């Protein structure tokens, strides 16, 4: 169940700035919720005193303590028997179990026993206990009552994840996210110990689980998304990369590098490329040197190749093969032989041209940017005040259009569809920029669907496809919405 495509108005209100997560990309899992409720009741106390816990964790623990749960003694015994000395690994095995489970009410494994991840397989005895706990503790009731808190937390991540995915797709020129049949998903789990980010890749599903934290873990999620995009490219070019494997000897000299990368050249290649991409995306050229000293030996090479990538028009999916074929073992060995992986010896690299930072906005543009940030943080009163200020300080139609677009979205969030529709219509009369125009039409289509006018909705969605300069996300959303109209 995707939180942002349930009621039509909620879907319209959740869209923002021309980029939305894919279906299923951001959610919470009733299976993971049940597993975490069970182990919390059974003795899972990791970081229970941390101020970074979500209040829902203590609320659920208190509620479970009041209930008569006949299977609880057996559940406690099971948990103690499988408790791990490391709190992180203790949580990790239960996350693996949840992601391998078919979910309520039976919680059996999705695949054959031979295909179940080892850390989940050792918990196979939890299956019948969890089925009993789900029923005896009335977890459906707790899950339903937890929805407001879960939805509120999901909303915090919605736009940042949308922006991160859009940033990666735009830079790598991805027309779609991932390979056919694959799926990237972020699950938020509020009953787990705070400050955790764990990733799993099972079959065609790549899942990131994040727990409560004072700061959003957007960088970690973007990093995982880069793995999701780039790992299949390495696998597709495994034969080419195997001919470059001699470079792995250089990585053995890096004491800070995890042994996994010292043994797996494909993983090392992908991580090196990701570090280079992140340095480009974040305008942090020093990140290339930092990654190299950690042992990601191909980061300098990929950093130079990304300059070449940016100057041509192919997607990374097409460019990748030529990029890895062009790795010269002799040249890279010469470069790497001069590196002291325990120190900070500079590495001679070709000059890397960093993308120039965007000009700092001023005047009405600065106010609009600040208003947008308040909108994303759901400080709606402050955002509304700033959008109205722009209307007073300038007569520029495109800026007025952006301000009315912001006010229209605020009205949508305030469950005022009539005002929202009028403001979106007003935006369209003021020469909005193409991305804003396209998303106004998407919103108007959603609002037409909400008032049960599919004919009008379809007309709006069709107009989106004719807007020259509309974002790919707006076009995809319009196309999906048209397909859903019966």
Beta strands, then each sheet from edge to edge (+ up, - down):
strand 1: 26-27
strand 2: 183-189
strand 3: 197-202
strand 4: 205-211
sheet 1: 1+ 2+ 4+ 3-
end
